[in-house]
Amino acid sequence: MTHPGLRPDTDLELPPPTMDLPDALVPRRTFALVAGVERYGISHHWNLRGPARDALRFAHWLTGPGQVPAANVRLLLSPLDDPGRLDWTASPALAELRAAWRPATEANAKSALLEELPQCDGDLLWIFWAGHGYLGRGGELMLPCADAGPGQIRHLNLDSALRWWKTDLVAHRRFPLQAALVDACRVDAPRDTRWNFGSSDYGGGATVPGRRQFRLYASREGEAAQNDAERGAGRFTEALLAELGDRSVREGVTGLPEAARRIHHAFQGLRERGEGWQLPQFIVDRDWDAGSFLDDGPFGPALPRAARLDQTGWDGLGELFEGRALPRCAYEAYAWAFKEAGCAAPVHHGLPADSLLDLAADLDERQGGRGGMPLAVPFVHYLADRAARPAATPGGLGDPVWAARLARWVRAARRRLALPVLRPPPGPARQAALHVRLESPPGGEDGLLARMWLRGEHTRHVWESEGDPVTPAVVRAELLRQLALSAAATGRADGAGQPAEGIARIEFHVPYELLETDFDQWPVPRGPGGRTRPLGMLYEVVVRCPQEREDTRTEWRAKWRWMHAQGGRHPDTVRVVEDPEVTDALGVQLGARTAPACVLGHASAARNEALLEALLEGGVPAAVWQRGGGAPAGGLPARLSPEALPGAPAVLGLPARVREVRRAAAGGAAEGADRLVLLWDDPDDTIDLRSLL
């Protein structure tokens, strides 16, 4: 595998110890931008603990052992805690910086790096940045700033900035040496229009010959840098500062290539010991003499690998996977293969391939963990487990014949390749749900026909109106009775000898005209004094509309299964629909492809009904909207997915997330949450009931 940071024509010789550095390279002619971003405006789920402390520790090395004047350092911080709680006492210069630091916003970063520092008369520029990092479409490294928001992820484009610094926009005789040290991930930004980084190319002038840049990253392209939140430190910074120690600036610059070599080998040793292929890997562009100093050969380091599948194994997989669409457990199987092999799954937004055979090929190209286990083997082992489970049970595929063939392939591969034993995959999460089906009487009488059944490990009919229409009040009373019975029985053995499960979710199967009924607001007795709480605050409450899907069953089923096969992580899973998009053709457009499988509706009251019709016509199985139309402040993505803003929510967790939002409304933290409606219509979890008559 080619190391992304090296090119085949790299000169592998280390520069001599006596580097050709400017004679006048002294602390007073050294300048720096030092940034640590812990708190992000986009969401508290983006917050990191450690980067601000790392930035302050690097500033301490510069102004302490490095003896760089505090006035030469531009310190940008966005700490999680009160800045006064940071350790400013390590040196007198840090005490000066305590009064001079600025928030790590995009404007401050650009001002410091592109306006203030270029006007300084210096020989060496340091750039140290700790925080999040994403790769743009052109591979440029984008470093989100503290003021990144849902509408625009404000950031510093490091690659564009470094190109700018090599041009004549910086005076010719200034800053011949530039070092960028970045403790951040380098994972692809999701290819989703809601991840709006905008455009941030800073341009530049004519390139100035002789300027030398040194880049050292905490991770390779596509990999995540590790952060130790307990210790408040990034692993990259820990290793870097240990190498810099008490060196002067000149010694630190001279020793950077050798220090990076030692750090690189230390992390390579971690991988060779099977402690996870995804651990931070350093990417070094060029040393001061424009040569690579990583001594792993012209095509990069030799990565530790698992055993590879043999031809017999591939022939068997070709037969097993022929004509098979991705099962709904495909993402779970892919991720579990890495865990079982003793390492972590790569950072992906969805699966890296669209077929089972291509997924196996992707796994076979990966490095494994302890024991030399080819990652494709636990992948197939997981599929065999799920295929053997009945389709009516959680996670089951209901294909015992395929399960037996998969299991035989795993046994044969283990014998042939002398592989260690495999543990059974973890069982699917068990969650009991109370289903409430409501229908309008065919004769047009007042009231509703109702039936309830409890679904967990087994399915059990619990109540029905027996052909007589009842009022919603009667349905609610019976619902409360069933919840009380379930609570009393939780933990006791059921008829099969298994402990009874408590109800976690309530699913209302309703006709189209009842989709916006406020079931989630039904009062539930809670505590003394007649106190009640909304049903949707205590349970996951969803609506379903299977009765209206006879004409779009194919689209409905395909979307749901694709969404689950991708683990709900594909960037096209979710689509936000605004008022202008709610046209007569919307339903056809939604049903034309498997994506989107989930819609977040921002339609106004006037267009809300048309939106709901389009959802059902397009076979969309999951959707969230505000009852009666409209959108919350900041939009539904911000409300539902703070951890992944501004992209798609964690889709498979939407029922639980909506309940969290409804609970937050009790404290006034989520205005309008009492109007949220969640459509969650699983085509694989339906019962073909006879009419309730």
Rosetta blueprint (number, residue, H / E / L):
1 M L
2 T L
3 H L
4 P L
5 G L
6 L L
7 R L
8 P L
9 D L
10 T L
11 D L
12 L L
13 E L
14 L L
15 P L
16 P L
17 P L
18 T L
19 M L
20 D L
21 L L
22 P L
23 D L
24 A L
25 L L
26 V L
27 P H
28 R H
29 R H
30 T E
31 F E
32 A E
33 L E
34 V E
35 A E
36 G E
37 V E
38 E L
39 R L
40 Y L
41 G L
42 I L
43 S L
44 H H
45 H H
46 W H
47 N L
48 L L
49 R L
50 G L
51 P H
52 A H
53 R H
54 D H
55 A H
56 L H
57 R H
58 F H
59 A H
60 H H
61 W H
62 L H
63 T H
64 G L
65 P L
66 G L
67 Q L
68 V L
69 P L
70 A H
71 A H
72 N H
73 V E
74 R E
75 L E
76 L E
77 L E
78 S E
79 P L
80 L L
81 D L
82 D L
83 P H
84 G H
85 R H
86 L L
87 D L
88 W L
89 T L
90 A L
91 S L
92 P H
93 A H
94 L H
95 A H
96 E H
97 L H
98 R H
99 A L
100 A L
101 W L
102 R E
103 P E
104 A L
105 T L
106 E H
107 A H
108 N H
109 A H
110 K H
111 S H
112 A H
113 L H
114 L H
115 E H
116 E H
117 L H
118 P H
119 Q H
120 C L
121 D L
122 G L
123 D L
124 L E
125 L E
126 W E
127 I E
128 F E
129 W E
130 A E
131 G L
132 H L
133 G L
134 Y E
135 L E
136 G L
137 R L
138 G L
139 G L
140 E L
141 L E
142 M E
143 L E
144 P E
145 C L
146 A L
147 D L
148 A L
149 G L
150 P L
151 G L
152 Q L
153 I L
154 R L
155 H E
156 L E
157 N E
158 L H
159 D H
160 S H
161 A H
162 L H
163 R H
164 W H
165 W H
166 K L
167 T E
168 D L
169 L L
170 V L
171 A L
172 H L
173 R L
174 R L
175 F L
176 P L
177 L E
178 Q E
179 A E
180 A E
181 L E
182 V E
183 D E
184 A L
185 C L
186 R L
187 V E
188 D E
189 A L
190 P L
191 R L
192 D L
193 T L
194 R L
195 W L
196 N L
197 F L
198 G L
199 S L
200 S L
201 D L
202 Y L
203 G L
204 G L
205 G L
206 A L
207 T E
208 V L
209 P L
210 G L
211 R L
212 R E
213 Q E
214 F E
215 R E
216 L E
217 Y E
218 A L
219 S L
220 R L
221 E L
222 G L
223 E L
224 A L
225 A L
226 Q L
227 N E
228 D E
229 A L
230 E L
231 R L
232 G L
233 A E
234 G E
235 R H
236 F H
237 T H
238 E H
239 A H
240 L H
241 L H
242 A H
243 E H
244 L H
245 G L
246 D L
247 R L
248 S L
249 V H
250 R H
251 E H
252 G H
253 V H
254 T H
255 G H
256 L H
257 P H
258 E H
259 A H
260 A H
261 R H
262 R H
263 I H
264 H H
265 H H
266 A H
267 F H
268 Q H
269 G H
270 L H
271 R H
272 E H
273 R L
274 G L
275 E L
276 G L
277 W L
278 Q L
279 L L
280 P L
281 Q L
282 F L
283 I E
284 V E
285 D L
286 R L
287 D L
288 W L
289 D L
290 A L
291 G L
292 S L
293 F L
294 L L
295 D L
296 D L
297 G L
298 P L
299 F L
300 G L
301 P L
302 A L
303 L L
304 P L
305 R L
306 A L
307 A L
308 R L
309 L L
310 D L
311 Q H
312 T H
313 G H
314 W H
315 D H
316 G H
317 L H
318 G H
319 E H
320 L H
321 F H
322 E L
323 G L
324 R L
325 A L
326 L L
327 P L
328 R L
329 C L
330 A H
331 Y H
332 E H
333 A H
334 Y H
335 A H
336 W H
337 A H
338 F H
339 K H
340 E H
341 A L
342 G L
343 C L
344 A L
345 A L
346 P L
347 V L
348 H L
349 H L
350 G L
351 L L
352 P L
353 A L
354 D L
355 S L
356 L H
357 L H
358 D H
359 L H
360 A H
361 A H
362 D H
363 L H
364 D H
365 E L
366 R L
367 Q L
368 G L
369 G L
370 R H
371 G H
372 G H
373 M L
374 P L
375 L L
376 A H
377 V H
378 P H
379 F H
380 V H
381 H H
382 Y H
383 L H
384 A H
385 D H
386 R H
387 A H
388 A H
389 R L
390 P L
391 A L
392 A L
393 T L
394 P L
395 G L
396 G L
397 L L
398 G L
399 D L
400 P H
401 V H
402 W H
403 A H
404 A H
405 R H
406 L H
407 A H
408 R H
409 W H
410 V H
411 R H
412 A H
413 A H
414 R H
415 R H
416 R H
417 L H
418 A L
419 L L
420 P L
421 V L
422 L L
423 R L
424 P L
425 P L
426 P L
427 G L
428 P L
429 A L
430 R L
431 Q L
432 A E
433 A E
434 L E
435 H E
436 V E
437 R E
438 L E
439 E E
440 S L
441 P L
442 P L
443 G L
444 G L
445 E L
446 D L
447 G L
448 L E
449 L E
450 A E
451 R E
452 M E
453 W E
454 L E
455 R E
456 G L
457 E L
458 H L
459 T E
460 R E
461 H E
462 V E
463 W E
464 E E
465 S L
466 E L
467 G L
468 D L
469 P L
470 V E
471 T L
472 P H
473 A H
474 V H
475 V H
476 R H
477 A H
478 E H
479 L H
480 L H
481 R H
482 Q H
483 L H
484 A H
485 L H
486 S H
487 A H
488 A H
489 A H
490 T L
491 G L
492 R L
493 A E
494 D L
495 G L
496 A L
497 G L
498 Q L
499 P E
500 A L
501 E L
502 G L
503 I E
504 A E
505 R E
506 I E
507 E E
508 F E
509 H E
510 V L
511 P L
512 Y H
513 E H
514 L H
515 L L
516 E L
517 T L
518 D L
519 F H
520 D H
521 Q H
522 W L
523 P E
524 V E
525 P E
526 R L
527 G L
528 P L
529 G L
530 G L
531 R L
532 T E
533 R E
534 P E
535 L H
536 G H
537 M H
538 L H
539 Y L
540 E E
541 V E
542 V E
543 V E
544 R E
545 C L
546 P H
547 Q H
548 E H
549 R L
550 E H
551 D H
552 T H
553 R H
554 T H
555 E H
556 W H
557 R H
558 A H
559 K H
560 W H
561 R H
562 W H
563 M H
564 H H
565 A H
566 Q L
567 G L
568 G L
569 R L
570 H L
571 P L
572 D L
573 T L
574 V E
575 R E
576 V E
577 V E
578 E E
579 D H
580 P H
581 E H
582 V L
583 T L
584 D L
585 A L
586 L H
587 G H
588 V H
589 Q H
590 L H
591 G H
592 A L
593 R L
594 T L
595 A L
596 P L
597 A L
598 C E
599 V E
600 L E
601 G E
602 H E
603 A L
604 S L
605 A H
606 A H
607 R H
608 N H
609 E H
610 A H
611 L H
612 L H
613 E H
614 A H
615 L H
616 L H
617 E H
618 G L
619 G L
620 V L
621 P L
622 A E
623 A E
624 V E
625 W E
626 Q E
627 R L
628 G L
629 G L
630 G L
631 A L
632 P L
633 A L
634 G L
635 G L
636 L H
637 P H
638 A H
639 R H
640 L H
641 S L
642 P H
643 E H
644 A H
645 L L
646 P L
647 G L
648 A L
649 P L
650 A L
651 V H
652 L H
653 G H
654 L H
655 P H
656 A H
657 R H
658 V H
659 R H
660 E H
661 V H
662 R H
663 R H
664 A H
665 A H
666 A L
667 G L
668 G L
669 A L
670 A L
671 E L
672 G L
673 A H
674 D H
675 R H
676 L E
677 V E
678 L E
679 L E
680 W E
681 D L
682 D L
683 P L
684 D L
685 D L
686 T L
687 I L
688 D L
689 L L
690 R L
691 S L
692 L L
693 L L
